[in-house]
């Protein structure tokens, strides 16, 4: 039921979902960019529901406290305390090894602020867990969420891979274009 409501809301807002979501895979990292505004989250929740993708995401642990914690978990959230000095990448790779199915959505920028380069955590998670990356664009200029049907497999050349991913997202307009990847 929520799927149809989500589809209707996206339609009213003028958004469309294109490309190919890798539902046939049991494990994948989904890199969504650009992440430039808080509106990205509700759009993502609607897309996840409309497509019945059952994707998960990580969020600041403070979001998962009452009164809204239940909601954030219900829509696929996994709390992470980024203030503690622990190895998020290793813990996430262990989750990939432990679970039968994980479709982990991560914003490569790691923040809504303008960045000069992408964070590498999503890349290392995929490489160490030996899972592909689905590159996904949230384009506010065209109101399109595009899942690239060609999966990206990390190589041993991190610099070249990260440059490829940076270039892939160049020019995609986020909710706040001035914070996007130029």
N, C-alpha and C positions, 0 to 999 in steps of 0.2 A: 504494500500500500504506500509506504513512504517513498518507494522508488517512483511511482507515478506522480506523486506530489512534487518530488524533486525535479522530474522531467518537465512538469508543467511550469514550475517556478523558473527553471533555466530558460524555457521557451519564452515566458513572459519577459524575462530580462534580455532576451536576444542572444543567449549563449548557445553554442553547439559543441558537441563532443565529436572529434574526428580522429582518424588514424586507427590504430589497432592496440587495444589494451591486452597485455599478455596473460590473459586468464588461464591459458593452457599450461603456464608454468606454475610450479608449486612455490618457487622462491625467486624473487627478483627485487632489485632496488629500483625505485622509480624516482628519478631526479626531476623535480618540478621547478621551473624557473620562468621568468624572474619572480622573486618573492619580494614585493616592494610595499605591500600594504596589508592591514589587518583584514581587508575584504577577501584576500586570498583564501583564508580559512573557510568562511562560509561557502564560497564558490567550490572549494575542494570537497567539502562535506556533501554539497548537492551533487557534484559530479560522481563522487564515490557511491552515493545512494542511487542516483539515476541509472548508473551503469551496473549496479549490483557488483561492484568490484571487490568489496571486502578488504580494502587496503588499510594498512596501519600507518601511523605517523608517530613521531616523538615530539613532545612538547615540554615546555618548562614545567617542572614539578609543581610550581605554585598554581598552575591552572587546574590541577586535579584535586584541589582542596574544596570542601563544601563552600558554597552551595552548588557549584557547577561541575565538580569533579565527576559525578555520575555521568553527566552528559558527555564530557570529553572522552571518557572511557567508552561509552556507548557508541560513539562515532569512530572508534578505532584507535584512540589515543593510548600512548605508552608514556608515563611520566619519566623525566630524566632530570636529575639535579646536576646542572652544569657548574655549580659553584664548587662542588667537591672535586678534589684532584683524583679522579679515577679514570680508567681507560674505557671510554665509551665505545670505541671501535671494537676492542676485544670482547666486551660484554655483548655487543650486538652480534658479532660473529658467532659467539657461543649460542645465542638465541637462534640464529640461522641453522646451526648444527643440531640443536635440540628440537626445534619445531618442524612439523610436517609441511606447514604452509606459512610463508611470510611474504607479503607484498609491502615492502617498507618504503613509504614516501618520505623523501628528504629534499629540502631546499638546498641546493649546492652552495648558495651564498652564506647560509647559516644565520642570516639576519635579514631584517627588512631594510636595513641601511644600505647606502651605496657602498660597494666594495670594489677594490682594484683587482681582486682575483677571487677565485672560488675557494672555499674550504675543501679540504681533501678527504674528510671523513667518509663521505658517501662512497667515494672511489675506493678507499682502502677496505671498507666493509665489503663491497662487491668483490674486490680482488681476493681478499683473504677467505671469504665464504664461497668463492668460486661460483658466483652467480652473475648473470648479465645485468646491465643497467638499461632501463627503458627511459629514454629522454622524452620529457613531456613539457610542452610549452603552454603557459597561461598567457595568451595574447589578448590584452584588453583593447587593442586597436580594432581587432576583428571579432572580438568576443568569441574566441575559439580556444578550446582546450584540445591540444593535438598530442596524441600518443604516437611517437614514431614507431612504425612497424618494424624498422630495422634495429634490432637490439645492439647495444654497444658492449663489447667484451673487453675489460681492462687487459692491457698488455704489461710487459715489464718496463715500458717506457712511460713513466708517469708524466713527465714534462710534456711529451707529445700528446698523450691522451687528454690531459687537462687543457691543453691549448685547443685541441679539437672540440672539446665540450664547451669551452668558453666561446669559441667562434660559432658553434652551433646556436647558442642562445643570443648572440649579438643581434641587435636590432629588434628583438621581440619586446613589445611595449607592455610594461607592467601597469598596475593600478596607479602608481606614481612614477611616471616615465623618467623623472629626473634622478631617481634612485636605481634605475635599471642598468643592465649590462650594455655598455655602449660599443 
